[in-house]
Amino acid sequence: MYRWRTNTPFGVPRAAGEDTFFGDYFIPKGTTVMPNLWAVHMTPELWKNPEEFDPSRFLKSDGSLVSKPEYLIPFTIGKRMCPGENMGTVEVFLYVTALLQKFNVLPEEGRIISLATHPTASNVLPEQKLRFVSRNPGNKGFS
């Protein structure tokens, strides 16, 4: 999910602390630098069919996880990357699995769930109504 729908497609803006070069490009001190995470996550040379949600790209043939590719960078990279990556990933996993363990998530009657985004500084899903239907009709909550 983090690759397919990068939350902050252009990362967090930074400023060059000193005059520097990136390859042949001169970057003066104070220049705003924005990493294009979306471009890395949608490059066909790195990802087969990048516009498709395909969790199997992160699984080995035996079903175990592959090592995280170096070009999977939803939390950016380098010394200024998000310090909460590990905690955030675990929290999202626990939250989503807890919901999916107890509920079927369905669209409003007569509608389909839209996963189209409206990219701005962050990817925003359209507002839509969802139904959370208990997988155990006798259970009314998370107990």
C-alpha positions in Angstrom: 0.0 0.0 0.0 2.8 2.5 0.9 4.3 2.1 -2.6 1.1 2.0 -4.5 -0.5 5.1 -2.9 2.4 7.0 -1.5 1.0 9.2 1.3 3.3 12.2 0.6 4.3 11.9 -3.1 6.8 14.7 -2.9 8.1 13.9 0.6 8.9 16.6 3.1 10.6 19.7 1.7 14.1 20.3 2.8 16.6 23.1 2.2 20.2 22.7 1.0 22.4 23.6 4.0 25.3 24.5 1.8 26.2 24.9 -1.9 26.5 21.4 -3.3 26.4 19.3 -6.5 24.2 16.4 -7.3 25.9 14.8 -10.3 26.4 17.7 -12.7 23.7 19.8 -11.1 24.7 22.7 -8.9 22.3 23.3 -5.9 22.9 26.6 -4.1 22.6 26.9 -0.3 19.0 27.5 0.8 17.4 25.8 -2.3 14.3 23.9 -1.5 14.7 20.3 -2.3 11.7 18.0 -2.6 12.2 14.2 -3.1 9.8 12.8 -5.7 8.8 9.6 -3.9 6.0 9.0 -6.3 8.3 8.8 -9.3 10.5 6.2 -7.6 7.4 4.1 -6.6 5.9 4.3 -10.1 9.0 3.6 -12.2 8.4 0.6 -14.5 12.1 -0.2 -14.5 11.9 -0.8 -10.8 8.3 -2.1 -10.5 6.5 -4.4 -12.9 3.0 -2.8 -13.6 3.5 -0.1 -11.0 -0.1 1.2 -11.2 -1.4 -2.2 -10.1 -1.8 -3.1 -6.4 0.0 -6.5 -6.2 1.0 -7.6 -2.7 2.7 -10.7 -4.2 5.6 -8.6 -5.4 6.7 -8.6 -1.8 6.4 -12.3 -1.3 8.8 -15.2 -2.2 7.4 -18.3 -3.8 7.1 -20.0 -0.4 5.0 -17.1 0.9 7.6 -15.5 3.1 8.4 -11.8 2.8 11.2 -10.6 0.5 13.7 -8.2 1.9 12.5 -4.6 1.6 13.7 -3.3 -1.8 16.0 -0.2 -1.4 13.7 1.7 -3.7 10.7 1.3 -1.5 10.9 4.6 0.3 7.5 5.8 1.6 9.1 7.2 4.7 11.9 8.8 2.6 15.5 7.9 3.0 18.8 9.2 4.5 19.5 10.7 7.9 16.4 12.8 7.8 14.0 10.0 7.1 10.9 9.5 9.4 12.1 8.2 12.7 8.7 6.6 13.3 8.7 4.2 10.3 8.9 1.0 12.3 6.3 2.0 14.8 4.0 3.4 12.2 4.2 0.3 10.1 3.4 -1.9 13.1 0.5 0.3 14.2 -1.0 0.3 10.7 -0.7 -3.5 10.5 -2.3 -4.0 13.9 -5.1 -1.6 13.2 -6.0 -3.0 9.8 -5.7 -6.7 10.9 -7.9 -6.0 13.9 -10.6 -4.4 11.8 -10.4 -7.1 9.1 -10.5 -9.9 11.7 -13.8 -8.6 13.1 -15.5 -6.9 10.1 -16.1 -7.2 6.4 -15.6 -3.7 4.9 -18.2 -3.0 2.2 -19.2 -0.1 0.2 -22.5 1.7 0.7 -25.4 -0.3 -0.9 -25.3 0.0 -4.7 -21.9 1.6 -4.9 -18.3 0.4 -5.4 -15.3 1.5 -3.3 -13.1 3.9 -5.2 -9.4 3.7 -4.7 -8.7 6.7 -7.0 -6.7 9.4 -5.4 -6.7 13.1 -5.9 -3.0 13.9 -5.7 -2.0 17.1 -4.0 0.8 17.5 -1.5 -0.5 14.2 -0.2 -2.6 11.6 -1.8 -6.2 11.9 -0.7 -8.9 9.3 -1.2 -12.4 10.6 -2.1 -14.9 10.8 0.6 -17.1 7.7 0.6 -19.4 5.8 2.9 -18.4 2.3 4.1 -20.2 -0.4 6.0 -18.4 -2.4 8.7 -20.4 -5.6 8.9 -19.5 -8.0 11.8 -18.0 -11.3 10.8 -19.7 -12.7 13.8 -23.3 -11.5 13.9 -23.5 -12.1 17.7 -20.5 -9.9 18.4 -21.2 -6.2 18.5 -17.6 -5.0 19.0 -14.0 -5.7 19.4 -14.3 -8.0 22.5 
